[in-house]
Amino acid sequence: MKSLKVIFLSLVFTLAALTLAARYSPALAGPAVTIAGDPCSVPLIKKLAEAYAAKHRDFKAEVSTFSCTLGVYKAAKGEFDMGVSTQNGLTSNLPKGATNRVVARSPIVLIVNKANPVTNLTYAQLQGILSGAVKNWKEVGGADAEIKNVMLEPCVRHTISKQVVMYGEDLATLKPEKKGNPVEYTNRLVADNESAIGEQIYGYESDDVKVLTIDGVLPDERTLGKTYTFYQDYNIVTKGEPGEGVKGFIEFVSSPDASEVIKSMRHVRN
């Protein structure tokens, strides 16, 4: 009788151990949620996935990066569980059957080299720089140096030009020697060139560049969409309604905990 009791208790402890292992061991977790994005959207979704995984040990995300909106179209076709992209008006351009959720807004800012004395541009000065009418920093209060434009992020570039002015055909530009992550290259080119100005998603700028105000304003919850209008929608796309694993993660993105993550990346809750 005593041996049966020992065997029973052993089985109980074994089952408890297996249950805990299934819950907390990544090796025994369910299949990973696959996410497709682009360089402008991946940094935020990775942070959100990390925050969700910290509270749900059985959650795992595999994030792939593609060019511009290719990721969300792959998700819309069911090739990935979900897709993310920073773009305005995306819903109307998605294929039939796709579901889009705009969960935040991604501000766009101008970055310059830390050695550049300029800290602010007026809207009129920005128009002059992008149109090519203003070609030297001394025309806007800076040093006597040719303005070099870094415009590597397609979605960001298009948003700015639609609101401000069409880019001049003879703009002096800086480009990397080889293809790579446009967000990282934007930071690097601006950090390495004192006369550079780049367009960047707010929160993705590196520590070795500085952000300019526009008409004295930076984007935040109070100014975005009012006195500061340069931003893109942050979209999450699925093919139809998401399955349970994806649904839980998307619900988390709308929670107060996720709001803190979004704010830490300088995005603004939609």
Salt bridges, closest charged atoms under 4 A:
GLU79 OE1 - LYS74 NZ 3.35
GLU79 OE2 - LYS77 NZ 3.56
ASP144 OD1 - LYS138 NZ 3.97
ASP170 OD2 - LYS135 NZ 3.13
GLU205 OE2 - ARG266 NH1 2.52
ASP220 OD2 - ARG222 NH2 2.87
GLU241 OE1 - ARG101 NH2 3.35
ASP257 OD2 - LYS55 NZ 2.24
